[in-house]
């Protein structure tokens, strides 16, 4: 007899922050899945209210654009989960259309927040925390969407190929937050940015560079995205810089980064530092691990303008697909991980985990306890259907990866 995987004491969903500033007349967000009940109830009941801080500060922007200077990321694979790529053993002679190169624009004075870094941090902090709890990190949804797109193409034309589907697949990452209760790093950042913009806060999307060793294996140079706000305090010339928000890396707190004043973030036993380079064009991030090691990457401070065609289109080709629920500290509450290479599905609740092979997939349902389903915010039947779709299309997904020269 199989025992459902439950949770350890203290792994209840985080209580939503009731003092988070609400958007001004935001477009309604309705999560279509059975999302974390306490969170969903607040999302649907949230009434728009007048917000003066965002508008007043946004109207006073008066600083100059930061210069852009790309730097190569160094160190161990901090962002390996965003670039599970490698040389393919079998390359098809005719590959799919190449991905667009990433494009960036400077953030000018009109989109610089006239505010102190501390006030801006305090304003966006409860909203970021709420966002991390409300939405899952979900990279599986893109592969599910690609399979749906492929099936739709085949219904329209029985001769449609995997390449036809790969070339015409054009997802918008941010939309999955509303339709499926989560997205990957791009979509989570996009959704947060959209919410802040309705409040007059000029947030924008930025890229992070993948470590060089991953790029050599075929990963995109810009393999991760986050949200950023550029600010300048009109009453203190030294109080200027950037606020970085990264819900895709489970960061539940914003980081204020000023010239000569690195931002600091403590997550569990790990310690992050974020240092603005001399030009203001990039932020060098270091993650100090509890093992004593250090992982490094670089965030750009220019706006990424074509992320969905330069990166999101690439998302269905990942082989380690995750649905991750986070608590208000950004810690993992529950996760469902499908590994297409190992052909396993792993369910994690707190420190407990169990794995089943693709050949014994029905056993997964026995392990999906009510608590695990509640934390993930997705009905049990839908979770099983999403995993089953990946398993039944293994060969199609392998062919799609081969078209991009990936294994």
N, C-alpha and C positions, 0 to 999 in steps of 0.2 A: 504493500500500500504506500502511495506517495503522499508525503505531508506537504501541504501548501507552504510556500515560502512566506513567512510573515515579516514582521519588523521588530527591531530591538526597541526597548523603551526609549522614549524621547524622539522617535522618528515620525512624529505627527506633522502634517503639513503646517507650514509657517502661518501665523496669523497675519492677515493683510494689515498694512499700516493705514490707520484711519485718518492720519493727518497729511497724506500725500496730496499735493496740489492737484486739482482736477483741471483737465484741458478746458479751454473756452470753446463751447459748442463743437466738441469733437465729433467726427463721424462715429456712429455707434459701433462698438466692437462686440460681436457675439461669437463666442467660441462654439463651434458646431459639435464638439465632442463632449462627453460627460466629464467636464474638467473638474479639478479640485473643488468640491462643492462650496466651501467657504469663500474661496477666491472668486468663483464664478458668480456667486450671489452678489458680491460687492460690485463686480464689473457691470452686471446688468442693471443694478440699482443706482449706480453712481450718477448723480445729477450734476450737470455742468454748473459751474459757479464763476462769478467774476474774478478774474486774476489780474492784478495790476502790476505785480513785480515783473513778469515776463515782458509785457508790452512796454512798460516804462524804460526798462533797461535796454530792450532791443532798439528803441528809437534813438539811443544816445551813442551808438557805436561810432568811434572816430579814430581807429588806429590803422596803421599801414599793414599791408599783406606780408605774411611771413615768407621768407625765401625758401624755395624747395631744393633739397639736395638729397638724392637717394643714396642710401648706404646699404651695403650687403649685410644681411643678418649673419651672425656667427654663433657657434656653440652647438650644443646638442639639440635634438629635434623637439623643441617646445611645441611646435604646431604640427607634429607628425600626423595627428588625426585628421588634419585638413588636407593632407597630401599623401594618401595611401597609394602611391604610384610606384612604378618600377619598370624596368625593361621587359617588354613582352617576349615570351618564348616563340610566339607565332604572330608575325606582323602581316596584316593583309596588304597586298600590293597597292590597293587603292584606298587611301585613308579618308576619313571624314574631313569636312571643311575645318580649317584651323580655327582655334579660338581667337577672339579679338585681343590685341594687346591692350593692357590696362591704360586708361587715360585719366589725367588729373588736371585740375585747375587750381590756381591760387585762391585763397579765401581773402577777399578784400575788406576794406573798412566797413562797408555796408553790412557785413555779416559778422562783425566783431561785437561781442556783448560788452556794453559799458557797465561793468560791475566789478566788485571785488571778488577775488577767487574764493574767499571763504563764504561769502554770501551766495555765490553761484553753487558752490558745493552743497551748502545746506539746503538749497532750493531743489536741486535735482536728486539728492541722495535718497529721499523716501520713494521717489518715483522709480529710480533704478532698482532699489530693493524689491519693490512691488512687482516690477517687470520680471525680475529673475524668478520670483515665486510663481507668478501668474502663467508664464510661458515656459514650455519645455525647450531644452536644446534638442533639436530633432533633425538629424541628417538623413534618417531613413525615408522621410517623407518625399525627398526629391527622387529617390530611386523608385518608390512606389508610383510617383507621378509620371516618371518616364515609362514605366511598364504600362500604366493606363494609356498614355499617349501612343505607345507602340500598338497596343490592342485596338485603339480607336482607328489608327491608320490602317491596320489590317482588315478591320470591318469595312472601311471605306474602299479599300483596294486589296484584295487577297494577295497581290503580288508585291505589296509594300515590304521593304526591307528594313533591317535594323538601322542601316545607314540613313534611309529616308527619315526614320523617326529621330535619329540622333541629330541630323541637320536641322530639322524643323522644330525640335523641342526648345521652347523659349519661356522658361518659368520666371516669375517675379518672386523673389525669395520672401519679401515682406508679407505677401498675401497669405502665406501659409500660417502665419500667426492667427489670423482671423478665422481661417477655414479649418485648421487642424490643431490649433492650440500650441503651436511651436514652429520653429524653423532652425536653420543653422546660424552661424555667426552673422552672416550678411542679413538675413531676414530679421533676426532679433534686433540688430542695430538699426535697420531701416524702420521697423515698427516703433522703436523708442524715439527715433529722430522725428518721425511723423507726429507723434504725440507732443513732443517738446515744441515743434514748430507751431502747432495750434495755439500755444501759449506765448508766442513771440520770442521763443528761445532759438537762436539760429544754429542749431546743431547740424552737423554734416557727417558724411561717411568717410572714413579713412582706411587705408590699407596697412597691413603689416607684411613685411618681407619674410618669406620662408627661409630657414637656414640654407646655406649654400649647398650642403650635401644633399638635401632633398630636391633642390632645383636641378642638380646634376642627374638625378634619377628620373627627371621628367616632370616634377611638380611645377605648378605655375609660380613665377617669381613672387607674385602678390597673392598669397594663399589664405589670407585671413582678413577680416574687416571688423571695425569697431566704430563707435560714435565719438565725436569730439566737438567741443565748443571752444572757440577762441575768445579770450576776454582781455579787457584792459580797464583798469580802475581809473576813472577820470580824476579822482582825488589823490591818487598815489601812483606816480609814473613807474615805480618799481613793482607794483602789483599788477603784473600782466603775464600772459602765458596761455595755457590750454587746460581744459578739463577733459580727461579721457574716461569713457564709459565702455566697458567691454562685457556685455551680458553673455556673449558667446563663449568666453573663458570662465564663466561662473563667477565673475567679479561683481559682488553685490554692492560695492561702494565705489563712488567716483574718485578719480585721482587728480589732484590739482598739481600742475607742473609749471614752475616758473623758472626763468633763467637763473642758473646758479642755485636753485632750490629744488632738488629732486623730489618727486612725489614718492610716497611710501605706502605700501599696502601689506597688511598681515592677513594671511589666509591659513588658518589652522597653524601648523608648524612651519609653514613656508612664508618667506619674506620676499616681497617685490620692491624694486626701486625703478623709477622712471626718470631719466635725465634728458633734458632738452639739449640738443646739440647747439654749437655756437651760432649756426645760421638760422636756427628756429625752424628748419625744414624737416626735422625728424626727432623722434623721441626714442632713446635707447633703453630698452627694458631688460632687466636682469631678474631672474627668478632663482632665489637661493633656496635650494631644496633641503629637506630635513636630513637627507643623506650626506649633505655637505657639498654637493655639486651645484653648479650654476648653469642655467640655461639662458640664452640671450636671443633677442630678436629686435627689430626696429619698426616702429610705427611712423608712417609719414604724417605730416600735418596738412598736406594739400587734400582737396576733396577728390574722391574717386567717383567719376561720373558715369562709368559704363560697367559697373560691377556685375550685373546680371548676365551680360554677354561675355564678359571676360573671366568670370569665376563661377557664377551660379549654374551656368550651362554645363560646367564641368562636374558639378556636385553628384549626379547620379553614377559617376564612374568610381566613386569610392567603394572600398570593399569591406570596411569596418563601419557598420551603420548603427547609429545610436539614437535612442529616445531617452532623455535624461531629465528627471525632475529634480529641482534644486530647492533648498530651504532658504530662509531669509539671510543666512550667512554665506550663501553660495555653495554650501556643501551638498553633495549628492544624496538625495533621499531615496531615489529608486532609479533604476536604469534597465533598459532592454537593449541588448547588443547583438546584432546579427553579423557574424564574420563569414563573408563569402569565400574566403580562402580556406579557412579551417572547417567550413561547413558546420558551424555550431551557432546556437542561440543561447545567450547567457542572460539570466535574470538576476539582478542585484537589488536587494533592499537593505540599506545600511551596510553593515559589514558581511551580511549573509549573501551567498550567491550559489546558483546552481546552473549547470550547462546541460543542454541536450543537443544531440546531433540532428542534422537535417532528416536522417532516416527514421528518427523517433520523435518527430515534431509533435504528435498528439500528446506526448507527456508534458509538453510545455503548459498546456491548459491546466493540468493537474497542479502545477506549481504556482500558477497565477492566483494568488490569494486575493481576497477582497481588498486587503490593505494595499497590496502592490498595485492593483488596478486603480484604487482611489488616488494613490500618490502619483501615478503616471497620468491620470486624468483621461484615460482612453478606455472605452468599453472592452471587456475581455474578448468578445467576438471580433471586434475591429482589430485588436492587436494580433489575434491569430490570423485574421485575413491578410493583414499587411505583411506578416512574416511569410505566410504561405504563398503570397504572390511573388515574393523574391525567390523562394525555393523553386517554384514552378517555372521561373524564367531564368534560371541559372545560365543556360547556354546563350540566351539572348543578351544578357548582361555581360557575359564574357566576350561576346562578339563586339559589343559596344565599346568595351575597354580596348580591345584589339584595334578597333578603328582609330582610336586616339594613340595607339602605340603604347598601351599600358597593360600590365598584367593584373 
